[in-house]
Amino acid sequence: MRLGASLPRSLVAACASTLLVWGCAALGLDTGREVVEIDRFERAAELLDSGDFAEADSALRRLAARCEAGTEGRRSVLLLAALRLDPRNPGAAPDSAALMAARYLRLPDGIASERSMAEGIYLTALELGADPGLRPAPDEGRDAPARRFSDCEAAPLASTDPLELPVLDREPLALTVARLSRQVDSLTTRGQGLGTSNQALDARVKELETELLRIRSLLRGGVDTLRTLRTPPLPDRRR
């Protein structure tokens, strides 16, 4: 019989947590802080999953504002970018999503897979109309995401360094839709104008047809009159 099968689930979980703490302690990690940050991130993810976008945004921003949040803080920046692009979010805004993705891409301790996701979010935001000229402000304020999530005691990063961002090599979809909508509106207006002109032309044709019928009637009346004048009277045979 396996040992785990005879133990209550709560005790198995407690043992697993203890082993995790021991392992982290052996590696020199601050297990108490790590567990707290993971727990906070999971609660924020649950809020997001339940559709409470405003509360999820606030919770993630609190994590992302602290360098000490480490991995969970870094992941919070990425999740904030995705959250602000989610069409189910009433507060979604392409510009905000692009800025948050750009903040992630500026991090010196991002990882390759997450950077790829951040680039995808950034380009999708551009597709939806985000301004490609936007960049994170040099002085981002106390509530802005941290500029790093490791080596928190290191000197602050220079925020004036140029930030290279991916470029959308074609017209954004939002601009294409707007341009085509303007063309449709223009053609609709022209079509309405042509419809009005056609109505006026139809009315004029009817007027001309009526006038033509009147002239023909007059001409027929004139011919009958001429015939009457040219035909001599018949002789009176009673004489």
Sequence and secondary structure as in RCSB ss.txt:
>XXXX:A:sequence
MRLGASLPRSLVAACASTLLVWGCAALGLDTGREVVEIDRFERAAELLDSGDFAEADSALRRLAARCEAGTEGRR
SVLLLAALRLDPRNPGAAPDSAALMAARYLRLPDGIASERSMAEGIYLTALELGADPGLRPAPDEGRDAPARRFS
DCEAAPLASTDPLELPVLDREPLALTVARLSRQVDSLTTRGQGLGTSNQALDARVKELETELLRIRSLLRGGVDT
LRTLRTPPLPDRRR
>XXXX:A:secstr
  TGGGS HHHHHHHHHHHHHHHHHHTT  HHHHHHHHHHHHHHHHHHHTT HHHHHHHHHHHHT GGGHHHHHH
HHHHHHHHTT TT TT  HHHHHHHHHHHHH TT  HHHHHHHHHHHHHHHHTT  TT    SS  TTS  S SS
 TTS    TTS        S  HHHHHHHHHHHHHHHHHHHHHHHHHHHHHHHHHHHHHHHHHHHHHHHHHHHHH
HHHHHS     TT 
